[in-house]
Amino acid sequence: MLVMVYAHYEGFCKFALERYVKAVNDASIKCGEASAPVVAGSWRAIFSAVESGDQKSKIFKSKLPDDERLHRFARRREFVEKFRDFEELVAEVPGDTVDTESNLWPIVMQKNLYLIGLDHEAFSKHDGDISQLMRRRNNISHGLERDGLTAQKYDRIERAVCRIMDDLMTLVMDAIANELYSKPTAVSDATS
């Protein structure tokens, strides 16, 4: 039963997080209007091209200086020059951003939430129960553990998993409804 609880937990969490990414991408907002995490995810290929200083970049077309040590600087410079153009791109978080790593440990959940711009500590109060679930699930799956679990321990883990799934559903639905993927709008002094 514990292995099934884990499978349900990982599957639901992956689905919910991917649903949020889909909602972000379906919103088709410009990067200049998107939240910082959405822009950072959307510009992953751009940042990679900046960081690599690669001569054969498909994003940056300018001829690089002959001095290889200047390649990264040249890419940074071109990034600054094209910044306004990049802000006009439609924000699209890559589909492979959500990754449960086949073991949805608490730190993996935190990484996923952080990467898509949701509260990465939203479920930290359940870290102990989820870590216990992970250890036991992995030990069972690898044939290292055959002992059962008391009903009390199982119920505690199952309640934590259900609470996380319920809270994640609420977190995602609220984030979509409140368009958390958009840049917060500044409140003008006139409305204060």
N, C-alpha and C positions, 0 to 999 in steps of 0.2 A: 504494500500500500504506500509505503514511503517513497518508493521509486515513482509510482504513479502521481503522487502529490507533487514531486519535483517536476515531472514532465508537464503537468498541468501548469505549474508555476512558470517555468521557463517559456512554454508556448504562449501563454497569455501575455506575459510581460513583453516578449518579442513582438507579438501582434499589436499590443497597445502602443508601444514606442514607434513601431513602423507606421501605425495609423496616424500618429502625430506628424511624422516626417511627411507623409502623403498629404496631410492637410496643409502643412507649410508650403509644400511644392504646388499644390492645387491653388493656393491663394495667389500665386503669380505676382508677388510684389517685387518691386525693384530693390536691389541691394541697398540703395540709399534710404529706403523706408524700413528695412528689416533690422531686427535686433542683432547685436554683436555676435552671439553664437551662431545665428543663421548665416550671417555674412561670412564668418570665419569658416563655417562648413562649406558654404557655396564657393568660396574662393580657394578651396583646397588645392586645386590644380594650379591656380595663379601663384599661390605662396610657394608651392613646390618648384615652379619655374623660377621664381625669384631666388629661392634658397640655393638651387642647383647652379645657377649661372650657366646653364647649358647653352652651347652655341646653336643647337638645333631646336630651340623652343618653338612650339606652335602658337604660343600666346604672345611672346615678345619677339618682334621681327627685326628690331634694330641690329645693325652690325655691331658686334662687340669689339672693344679695343684689342689691339694685338697683345697687350699685357694680360695674361691669364689671371693675375691677381686682381685685376679690375673688373672681371666678369660679374661677380656678385654685385658690386657697387653699380655697375652699368644697369643691371636688372632692377635694382632698387630705384635707381634714378628713373628708369622707364616706367616702373610701377607708379611712382609719384606723378609723373607726367600724364599717365593714363587713368589716374585715380577716379576722376569724374566719369570717365567712360565706364569703368568697372561698376560704379554706383548705379549706372543705368541698366546694367544686366539684371535679368529676372533672377531672383534668389532661388536656387535649387540645391537643397541638401542632398548629397549623393546617397543613393539607395543602400549602400553598404555601410553607412555610418553606424547603424544599430548592429551590434555584434555581441551576442551573449557568450561567445567564446566556448560554447558547449558546456559551460559550467558557470551558472549565474550566481557567483559569489557576491556578497554585498559590494565589494570594490568594483566589480564589473557593472553592477546596476548603477553605481555612482558615476562611473565613467560614461555610460550611455546617457544618463540624465544630463550630465554636464555638457556632453557633446551636442545635445539638441536644445540646450538652453532651459531645461527644467530644474527644479530644486534638487540638487544632487544629494542632499542629506535628508530628503523627505521620509526615507524608510530606515534611517540609522538606528532607531530604537528597536528594530527587529534584527539587527545584525547578528546577535548571539544565536537566535533561533534559526536563522537562515544558514549561518555557518555550520551549526549542528546538522541541519538537513543536508547540506552539501557534503560534509565529511561522511555521514552515514550512507548517503546515496552513492558516493564514490566507492566507499568500502564494500557495499553490497554489490555494486556493478562489477567490481574487480575481484569478487570472491574472497575478500579479506574479512568480511563480517557476516556471520550467520545468526547471531543472537537477535532475538526480537527486541521490541521496544515496549516499554510499559504504555498502557493506554493513556496515562497522564502525560507522558512525554510526547507521544504521538499527537494527542489533542492540542498540546501547546504549540507544536510546530505547525499543525494544520491551521490553527487559528491565526498564527502569524502570517502564513502564506495567504489565507483568505483576506486578512486585513490589508496586506500589501496590494493584492489584486484589486480589491474594492477602492482603496485609496489611489492607486495608479489610474484606475478608470476615471475617478473624479478629477485627479490632477490633469490628465490628458484632455478630458472634456472641458474643464474650466480654461485650460490654456488655449484650446481651439476657440471656445466661445469669446474669450477676452483678447484673442489675437496676440498672445504673448510673443509671437514670432515677429511682431512689428516693433519698431523703435518706439519707446515711450514718447508721447507727445508732451511738449513743454506747456505748462499752464501759464498763461500770460498774466501779468500783474493786473490787467483790467478785470479778469474774472475772479480775482482773489478777494 
